[in-house]
Amino acid sequence: MKIMEKKQKYIDEIYHFKGKWEMPSLCGLKILKKADNHIIILTELYEENPGSSATDMIEILAGEIVAKYPIEPESAVFIVRNPERSSHYTFFAETFHRARMDWDGEKFTGLAWEKADIDEIDS
């Protein structure tokens, strides 16, 4: 049975992973089922994360997530969320970026980033 077909409508948890050099790392993980896609939002946890960022590990994380839950890789839409940090500087504002990747049958490759808008994710 595919994730969230009957039991759960979404996943919302802290996701633990091995970062660079096997460093324990974590990020927020939210998975939403939308029509034919799974929207997977990885939130950077700056102060709580002792290791690698989700942004730096996105291709590896994407592979782990579709294997764990399981999700069809072709239906996965990966978004990295950088939450707002208290500051008057605009570069600390909340941002969303879509990680466009190709699935080669074994892993994600060909990473390209594009800025996403919250309205695109909510719709």
C-alpha positions as CSV (number, residue, x, y, z in Angstrom):
1,M,0.0,0.0,0.0
2,K,1.3,3.4,-0.9
3,I,1.9,6.0,1.8
4,M,-1.2,8.0,3.0
5,E,-3.7,6.2,0.8
6,K,-5.8,5.1,3.7
7,K,-4.1,5.5,7.1
8,Q,-2.5,8.9,7.0
9,K,-3.1,12.1,5.1
10,Y,0.3,13.5,5.8
11,I,3.6,12.9,7.6
12,D,5.0,15.7,9.9
13,E,8.1,14.8,11.9
14,I,11.8,15.5,12.6
15,Y,13.8,13.5,10.2
16,H,17.2,12.2,11.3
17,F,19.9,11.4,8.7
18,K,23.6,10.9,8.3
19,G,25.2,14.1,6.9
20,K,28.6,14.6,5.4
21,W,31.3,12.5,7.1
22,E,28.5,10.5,8.8
23,M,27.6,13.5,11.0
24,P,24.2,13.1,12.8
25,S,21.9,15.6,11.1
26,L,18.2,16.5,11.1
27,C,15.6,18.5,9.4
28,G,11.8,18.9,9.5
29,L,10.0,16.6,7.1
30,K,6.4,17.1,5.9
31,I,4.9,14.9,3.3
32,L,1.5,15.8,1.8
33,K,-0.4,13.8,-0.8
34,K,-1.8,16.1,-3.5
35,A,-3.6,14.6,-6.5
36,D,-1.0,12.6,-8.3
37,N,2.0,14.0,-6.4
38,H,3.6,13.8,-3.0
39,I,4.8,17.2,-1.9
40,I,7.9,16.7,0.4
41,I,9.0,19.7,2.4
42,L,12.3,19.6,4.1
43,T,12.7,22.4,6.7
44,E,16.1,23.6,7.7
45,L,16.5,23.5,11.5
46,Y,19.4,25.9,11.9
47,E,19.9,25.9,15.7
48,E,18.8,22.3,16.4
49,N,20.8,20.7,13.6
50,P,24.3,19.7,14.6
51,G,25.3,18.4,11.2
52,S,24.7,18.9,7.4
53,S,21.9,20.9,6.0
54,A,19.0,19.4,4.0
55,T,20.0,21.7,1.2
56,D,23.5,20.2,0.9
57,M,22.2,16.6,1.2
58,I,19.0,16.9,-1.0
59,E,19.8,14.2,-3.6
60,I,20.7,11.7,-0.9
61,L,17.8,12.7,1.3
62,A,15.4,12.4,-1.6
63,G,16.5,8.8,-2.3
64,E,16.2,7.9,1.4
65,I,12.7,9.3,1.7
66,V,11.3,7.6,-1.4
67,A,12.7,4.3,-0.2
68,K,11.5,4.7,3.4
69,Y,7.9,5.6,3.0
70,P,7.7,4.4,0.0
71,I,6.8,7.0,-2.6
72,E,7.1,6.7,-6.3
73,P,10.1,8.8,-7.2
74,E,8.5,10.2,-10.3
75,S,5.6,11.6,-8.2
76,A,7.8,13.3,-5.6
77,V,8.1,17.1,-5.5
78,F,10.9,18.2,-3.2
79,I,10.8,21.6,-1.5
80,V,13.4,23.0,0.9
81,R,12.0,25.5,3.3
82,N,14.3,28.0,5.0
83,P,12.2,29.4,8.0
84,E,12.2,33.0,8.9
85,R,14.7,34.0,11.4
86,S,14.1,37.1,13.5
87,S,15.9,39.9,11.8
88,H,15.2,43.1,9.9
89,Y,17.4,41.8,7.1
90,T,15.5,40.4,4.1
91,F,17.9,37.5,3.5
92,F,16.6,36.0,6.8
93,A,13.0,35.9,5.5
94,E,11.2,32.6,4.9
95,T,12.0,31.1,1.5
96,F,11.0,28.0,-0.4
97,H,13.1,26.4,-3.2
98,R,12.1,23.4,-5.4
99,A,14.8,20.9,-6.0
100,R,14.3,19.6,-9.6
101,M,16.0,16.2,-10.0
102,D,15.9,13.3,-12.4
103,W,15.3,9.7,-11.2
104,D,17.7,7.3,-13.0
105,G,16.1,4.2,-11.6
106,E,18.4,4.0,-8.6
107,K,19.0,7.6,-7.4
108,F,18.2,11.2,-8.0
109,T,20.6,13.2,-10.2
110,G,20.8,16.4,-12.2
111,L,19.9,18.8,-9.4
112,A,18.6,22.2,-10.3
113,W,17.1,24.7,-7.9
114,E,14.2,27.1,-8.5
115,K,12.5,29.5,-6.1
116,A,9.0,28.5,-5.2
117,D,6.1,30.5,-3.8
118,I,4.1,29.3,-0.8
119,D,0.9,29.6,-2.9
120,E,2.3,27.0,-5.4
121,I,2.8,24.6,-2.5
122,D,-0.5,25.3,-0.8
123,S,-2.6,24.9,-4.0
